[in-house]
Amino acid sequence: MAQVEYQGNKIIFNDIVNENFIIEVRDYLKSLDNAIFDLSNCKDLHTAILQIVVVFKALKSGEFILPDEDFAFKKAILGFDICENDIN
């Protein structure tokens, strides 16, 4: 199983996703207007990738499929409120 898999507008993150995928994920998202981020099998997500996916959701359209466990990246995603941020 690859750490990051791409299926149309769905990006699947598996296990531990490190900084080696920052550019790849960013470049893939450039062609999308909306994305589904499947993190259900992810155990750790590099903070730069976390920033990319959260900002993508705020600027375009995104949906998260989150793991059952309370990993730090899950708490960050659930705690991010675009109403508190001026990113336009």
C-alpha distances in whole Angstrom, upper triangle without the diagonal:
4,7,8,9,12,14,17,19,16,13,10,10,8,9,12,12,15,18,16,15,18,20,17,17,21,21,19,21,24,24,24,26,24,21,19,16,14,14,14,11,12,14,15,16,18,22,22,19,20,24,22,21,24,27,25,25,29,30,28,27,23,22,20,18,18,17,20,20,22,20,23,21,21,25,25,24,26,29,29,32,33,36,37,36,37,35,37
4,5,6,10,12,16,17,14,11,9,8,7,9,10,10,12,14,13,11,15,16,13,13,17,18,16,18,21,21,21,24,22,19,17,15,13,13,14,11,11,13,14,14,16,19,19,16,18,21,19,18,22,24,22,23,27,27,26,25,22,21,19,18,18,17,20,21,22,20,22,19,20,24,24,23,25,28,27,30,31,34,35,33,35,32,34
4,7,10,13,16,17,14,10,8,6,5,6,7,6,9,11,10,9,12,14,12,11,15,16,15,16,20,21,20,23,21,17,16,13,12,11,12,10,9,11,11,10,12,15,15,13,15,18,17,16,19,21,20,21,24,25,24,23,20,19,17,16,16,15,18,18,19,17,18,16,17,21,20,19,22,25,24,27,28,31,32,30,32,29,31
4,7,10,13,13,10,7,6,5,6,9,10,7,10,12,10,8,11,12,9,8,12,13,11,13,16,17,16,19,17,14,13,10,10,10,12,11,10,12,12,11,12,15,15,11,13,16,14,13,17,19,17,18,21,22,21,20,17,16,15,14,15,15,19,19,20,18,19,16,17,21,20,18,21,24,23,26,26,29,30,28,30,27,28
4,7,10,11,8,6,5,7,8,12,13,11,14,15,14,11,13,14,11,10,13,14,11,13,16,16,15,18,16,13,12,10,10,11,13,12,12,15,15,14,16,18,18,14,16,18,16,15,18,20,18,18,22,22,21,19,16,16,15,14,16,16,20,21,22,20,21,18,19,23,22,20,23,25,24,27,27,30,31,30,31,28,29
4,6,7,6,5,6,9,11,15,16,14,16,17,15,12,14,14,10,9,12,12,8,10,13,12,12,15,13,10,10,10,10,13,15,14,14,18,18,16,18,20,18,15,17,18,16,14,17,19,16,17,21,20,18,17,15,15,15,15,17,18,22,23,24,22,23,20,20,24,23,20,23,26,24,26,26,29,31,29,30,27,27
4,6,5,6,8,11,14,17,19,17,20,21,19,16,17,17,14,12,15,14,11,12,15,13,12,14,13,10,10,11,11,14,15,15,16,20,21,19,21,23,21,18,19,21,18,16,19,20,17,18,21,21,18,17,15,14,15,14,17,19,22,24,26,24,25,22,22,25,25,22,24,27,26,27,27,30,32,30,31,28,29
4,5,8,11,14,17,20,22,19,22,22,21,17,18,18,15,13,15,14,10,10,13,10,9,11,10,9,9,11,12,16,18,18,19,23,23,21,22,24,22,19,20,21,18,16,19,19,16,16,20,19,16,14,13,14,15,16,19,21,24,26,27,26,27,23,23,26,25,22,24,27,25,27,26,29,31,29,29,26,27
4,7,10,13,16,20,21,19,21,21,21,17,17,17,14,12,13,13,9,8,11,9,7,9,7,5,6,9,11,14,16,18,18,21,21,19,21,21,20,16,17,18,15,13,15,16,12,13,16,16,12,11,10,10,12,13,16,19,23,24,25,24,25,21,20,23,22,19,21,24,22,23,22,25,27,25,26,23,23
4,6,10,13,17,18,16,19,19,19,15,16,17,14,11,13,14,10,10,13,12,10,12,9,6,5,6,7,11,12,14,14,18,18,16,18,20,19,15,15,17,15,12,15,16,13,13,17,17,14,12,10,9,10,10,13,16,19,21,22,21,22,18,18,21,20,17,19,22,21,22,22,25,27,26,27,24,25
4,6,10,13,14,12,15,16,15,12,13,14,11,8,11,12,9,9,13,13,11,13,11,7,6,5,6,9,11,12,12,15,15,13,15,16,16,12,13,15,13,10,13,15,13,13,17,17,15,13,11,10,10,10,12,14,18,19,20,19,19,16,16,19,18,16,18,21,20,22,21,25,26,25,26,23,24
4,6,10,12,10,14,16,15,12,14,16,13,11,14,15,12,13,16,16,15,17,14,11,8,6,5,6,8,8,9,12,13,12,14,16,16,13,13,16,14,12,15,17,15,15,19,20,18,16,13,12,10,9,11,12,15,17,18,16,18,15,15,18,18,16,18,21,20,23,23,27,28,27,28,26,27
4,7,8,7,10,13,13,10,12,15,13,10,14,16,14,14,18,18,17,19,17,13,11,8,6,5,8,7,6,9,9,8,11,13,14,10,11,14,13,11,14,17,16,16,19,21,20,18,15,13,11,10,10,11,14,15,16,14,15,12,13,16,16,14,17,20,19,22,23,26,27,26,28,25,27
4,6,7,11,14,14,12,14,17,15,13,17,19,17,18,21,22,21,23,20,16,14,11,9,7,8,5,4,7,9,9,12,15,16,13,14,17,17,15,18,20,19,20,23,24,23,22,18,17,14,12,11,11,14,14,16,13,15,13,14,17,18,17,19,22,22,25,26,30,30,29,31,29,31
4,6,10,13,14,13,15,18,17,16,19,21,20,20,24,25,24,26,23,20,17,14,12,9,9,6,4,5,7,9,11,15,16,14,14,18,18,17,19,22,22,22,25,27,26,24,21,19,16,14,13,11,14,13,14,12,14,13,14,17,18,17,19,22,22,26,27,31,31,30,32,30,33
4,6,10,11,11,13,16,16,14,17,20,19,20,23,25,24,26,24,20,18,15,13,10,12,9,6,5,5,6,8,12,13,12,12,16,16,16,18,21,21,21,24,26,26,24,21,20,17,16,14,13,16,14,15,12,13,11,13,16,16,17,19,21,21,25,26,30,29,28,30,28,31
4,7,8,7,9,13,12,11,14,16,16,16,19,21,21,23,21,18,16,13,12,10,13,11,7,8,6,5,6,10,11,8,10,13,13,13,15,18,18,19,22,23,23,22,19,18,16,16,14,14,17,16,16,13,13,11,14,17,16,16,19,20,20,24,24,28,27,26,28,26,28
4,6,6,8,11,12,11,14,16,16,17,20,22,22,24,23,20,19,16,16,14,16,14,11,11,8,6,5,9,9,8,11,13,13,14,16,18,19,20,22,24,24,24,21,21,19,19,18,17,20,19,19,15,14,13,16,18,17,17,21,22,21,25,25,29,28,26,28,25,28
4,5,5,9,10,10,12,14,15,16,18,21,21,24,23,20,20,17,18,16,19,18,14,14,11,9,6,8,7,7,10,12,12,14,16,17,17,20,22,22,23,23,21,22,20,21,20,20,23,22,21,18,16,14,18,20,18,18,22,22,21,24,24,28,27,25,26,23,26
4,6,8,8,10,12,13,14,16,18,20,21,24,23,20,20,18,18,17,20,18,15,16,13,11,9,12,10,10,13,15,14,15,18,19,19,21,24,24,24,24,22,23,21,22,21,22,25,24,24,20,19,17,20,23,21,21,24,25,24,27,27,31,30,28,29,26,28
4,6,5,6,8,10,11,12,14,17,17,20,19,17,17,14,15,14,18,16,14,15,13,10,9,11,10,8,11,13,11,12,16,16,16,18,21,21,21,21,19,20,18,19,19,20,23,23,23,19,19,16,18,21,19,19,22,24,22,25,25,28,28,26,27,24,26
4,6,5,6,9,10,11,13,15,16,19,18,16,17,14,16,15,19,18,15,17,14,10,8,10,7,6,9,10,8,10,13,14,13,16,18,18,18,19,17,19,18,19,19,21,24,23,23,20,18,15,18,20,18,17,21,22,20,23,22,26,25,23,23,20,22
4,6,5,6,8,10,11,13,15,18,18,16,18,16,18,18,22,21,19,20,17,14,12,13,10,9,13,12,10,12,15,15,14,17,19,18,18,20,19,20,20,22,22,24,27,27,26,23,22,19,21,24,21,20,24,25,22,25,24,27,27,24,24,21,22
4,6,5,6,9,10,12,13,17,17,15,16,14,16,17,20,19,17,19,17,14,13,15,12,10,13,14,11,12,16,16,14,17,20,19,18,19,18,19,19,20,21,22,26,26,26,23,22,19,21,24,22,20,24,25,23,26,25,28,28,26,26,23,24
4,6,5,6,9,11,11,14,14,11,13,11,13,14,17,17,15,17,15,12,12,13,10,8,11,11,8,9,12,13,11,14,16,16,15,15,14,15,15,17,18,19,23,23,23,20,20,16,18,21,19,17,21,22,20,22,21,25,25,23,23,20,21
4,6,5,7,10,10,13,13,12,14,13,16,16,20,20,18,20,18,14,13,13,10,8,11,10,7,8,12,11,9,13,15,14,13,15,14,16,16,19,20,22,26,26,25,22,21,18,19,22,19,17,21,22,19,21,20,23,24,21,21,17,18
4,5,5,8,10,13,14,13,15,15,18,19,22,22,20,23,21,17,16,17,14,12,15,14,10,12,15,14,12,15,17,15,15,16,16,18,19,21,22,25,28,29,28,26,25,21,23,25,23,21,24,26,23,24,23,26,27,24,23,20,20
4,5,6,7,11,11,10,12,12,15,17,20,20,19,22,20,17,17,18,15,12,15,15,11,11,15,14,11,14,17,15,14,14,14,16,17,18,20,23,26,27,27,25,24,21,22,25,22,20,23,25,23,24,23,26,27,24,24,21,21
4,5,5,8,8,8,11,11,14,16,19,20,19,21,20,17,17,17,14,11,13,13,9,9,12,11,8,11,13,12,10,11,11,13,14,17,19,22,25,26,26,24,23,19,20,23,20,18,21,22,20,21,19,23,24,21,21,18,18
4,6,8,10,11,14,14,18,20,23,24,22,25,23,20,19,19,16,14,16,15,11,11,14,12,9,12,14,12,10,12,13,16,18,20,22,25,29,30,29,27,26,22,23,25,23,20,23,25,22,22,20,23,24,22,21,17,17
4,7,9,10,14,15,18,20,23,24,23,27,25,22,22,22,19,17,18,18,14,14,16,15,12,14,16,14,11,13,13,16,18,21,23,26,30,31,31,29,28,24,25,28,25,22,25,27,24,25,22,25,27,24,24,20,19
4,6,7,10,12,15,18,21,22,22,25,24,21,21,21,19,16,17,17,13,12,14,13,10,11,14,12,9,9,10,13,15,18,20,23,27,28,28,27,26,23,23,25,23,20,22,24,21,22,20,23,25,22,22,19,18
4,7,11,13,16,19,22,24,23,26,25,22,23,22,20,18,18,17,14,12,14,13,9,10,12,9,6,7,9,12,15,18,21,24,27,29,28,27,27,23,23,25,23,19,21,23,20,20,18,20,23,21,20,17,16
4,7,10,13,16,19,21,20,24,23,20,21,21,19,16,16,16,13,11,12,12,8,8,11,10,6,4,5,8,11,14,17,20,24,25,25,24,24,20,20,22,20,17,18,21,18,18,16,19,22,20,20,17,17
4,6,9,12,15,17,17,20,20,17,18,18,17,14,14,15,12,9,11,12,8,8,11,12,9,6,5,6,9,11,14,17,20,22,22,21,21,18,17,20,18,15,17,19,17,18,17,20,22,21,21,19,19
4,6,9,12,14,14,17,18,16,18,18,18,14,14,15,13,10,11,13,11,9,13,14,12,9,6,5,6,7,11,14,17,19,20,19,19,16,15,18,17,14,15,18,17,18,18,21,23,22,23,21,22
4,6,9,11,11,14,14,12,14,15,15,11,11,13,11,8,10,12,10,10,13,15,13,11,7,6,5,6,8,11,15,16,17,15,16,13,12,15,14,11,13,16,15,17,17,21,22,21,23,20,22
4,6,8,8,12,13,12,15,16,17,13,12,15,14,11,13,16,14,13,17,19,17,14,11,8,6,5,7,9,12,14,15,14,16,13,12,15,15,13,14,18,17,20,20,24,25,24,26,24,26
4,6,5,8,9,9,12,14,15,12,11,14,14,11,13,16,15,14,18,20,19,16,13,10,7,6,5,6,10,11,12,11,12,10,9,12,13,11,13,16,16,19,20,23,24,24,26,24,26
4,6,9,11,12,15,17,19,16,14,18,18,15,16,20,19,17,20,23,22,19,15,12,9,6,5,4,7,9,11,11,14,12,10,14,15,13,14,17,18,21,23,26,27,26,29,27,30
4,7,9,11,15,17,19,16,15,19,19,16,18,21,21,20,23,25,24,22,18,15,12,9,8,6,9,10,12,11,14,13,12,15,17,15,17,20,21,24,25,29,29,29,31,29,32
4,6,7,11,13,15,12,12,16,16,14,16,19,19,18,21,23,23,21,17,15,12,10,8,7,10,10,11,9,11,10,10,13,14,13,15,18,19,22,23,27,27,26,29,27,30
4,7,10,13,15,13,13,16,17,16,17,21,21,21,23,26,25,24,20,18,15,13,10,8,10,9,10,7,9,9,10,13,14,14,16,18,19,23,25,28,27,27,30,28,31
4,7,9,12,11,10,14,15,14,15,18,19,19,21,24,24,23,19,18,15,14,12,11,13,11,11,7,8,7,9,12,12,13,15,17,17,21,23,26,25,25,27,26,29
4,6,8,7,6,10,11,11,12,15,16,16,18,20,21,20,17,16,13,14,12,12,15,13,13,9,9,6,9,12,11,11,14,16,16,19,20,24,23,22,24,22,25
4,6,5,6,9,10,11,12,14,16,17,19,20,21,21,18,18,16,17,15,16,19,17,16,12,10,8,12,14,12,13,16,17,16,20,20,24,23,21,23,21,24
4,5,5,6,9,10,10,12,14,15,16,18,20,20,18,18,16,17,16,17,19,18,16,12,10,8,11,12,10,11,15,14,13,17,17,21,19,18,20,18,21
4,5,5,6,9,10,11,12,14,15,16,18,19,17,18,17,19,18,19,22,21,19,16,14,11,14,15,12,13,17,17,15,18,18,21,20,18,19,17,19
4,5,5,6,9,10,10,12,14,15,16,16,14,15,14,15,15,16,20,19,18,15,13,10,13,15,12,12,15,16,14,17,17,21,20,18,20,17,20
4,5,5,6,9,10,11,12,14,15,15,13,13,11,14,13,14,17,17,15,12,10,7,10,11,8,8,12,12,11,14,14,18,18,16,18,16,19
4,6,5,6,8,10,11,12,14,14,13,14,13,16,16,18,21,20,18,16,13,10,12,13,10,9,13,13,10,13,13,16,15,13,15,12,15
4,6,5,6,9,10,10,12,13,11,13,13,16,16,19,22,22,20,18,16,12,14,16,13,11,15,15,13,15,14,17,17,15,16,13,15
4,6,5,6,9,10,10,10,8,10,9,12,13,16,19,19,18,16,15,11,12,14,11,9,13,14,11,13,13,17,17,15,16,14,16
4,5,5,6,9,10,10,8,10,9,13,13,16,19,19,17,16,14,11,11,12,9,7,10,11,8,10,9,13,13,12,13,11,14
4,5,5,6,8,10,9,12,13,16,17,20,23,23,21,19,17,14,15,16,12,10,13,13,10,11,9,12,13,10,11,8,11
4,5,5,6,7,7,10,11,15,16,20,23,23,22,21,19,15,16,17,15,12,15,16,12,13,11,15,16,13,14,11,12
4,6,5,5,4,7,9,13,14,18,21,22,21,19,18,15,15,16,13,10,12,14,11,11,9,13,14,13,14,12,13
4,6,7,8,10,12,16,17,21,23,24,22,21,20,16,16,17,14,11,13,13,10,9,6,10,11,9,10,8,9
4,7,9,12,15,18,20,23,26,27,26,24,23,19,19,20,17,15,17,17,13,12,9,12,14,11,11,8,8
4,7,11,13,17,19,23,26,27,26,25,24,20,20,21,19,16,17,18,15,15,12,15,17,15,14,12,11
4,7,10,14,16,20,23,24,24,23,22,19,18,20,18,14,16,17,15,14,12,15,17,16,16,14,14
4,7,10,13,16,19,21,20,20,19,16,15,17,15,12,13,15,13,14,13,16,18,17,18,16,17
4,7,10,13,16,18,18,18,18,15,13,15,14,11,12,15,13,14,14,17,19,19,20,19,20
4,6,10,12,14,14,14,15,12,10,12,12,9,10,13,12,14,15,18,19,19,21,20,22
4,7,10,12,13,13,15,12,10,13,14,11,11,15,15,17,18,21,23,23,25,24,25
4,7,9,9,10,12,9,7,10,11,9,9,13,14,17,18,21,22,22,25,24,26
4,5,8,8,11,10,8,11,13,12,12,15,17,19,22,24,25,25,28,27,30
4,7,9,12,12,9,11,14,13,13,16,18,21,23,26,26,27,30,29,32
4,6,9,10,8,10,13,13,13,15,18,21,24,26,26,27,30,29,32
4,7,8,6,7,10,11,10,12,15,18,21,24,23,24,27,27,30
4,6,5,7,9,10,11,13,15,18,21,23,23,23,26,26,29
4,5,5,6,9,10,11,12,16,19,21,20,20,24,23,26
4,5,5,6,9,10,11,14,16,19,19,18,21,20,24
4,5,5,6,8,10,13,16,19,18,19,22,21,24
4,6,5,6,9,12,15,17,16,17,21,21,24
4,6,5,6,10,12,15,14,14,18,17,21
4,5,5,9,11,14,14,14,17,16,19
4,6,8,11,13,13,15,18,18,21
4,6,10,11,11,12,16,16,20
4,6,9,8,9,13,13,16
4,5,6,7,11,12,14
4,5,5,8,8,11
4,6,8,10,11
4,7,10,12
4,6,9
4,6
4
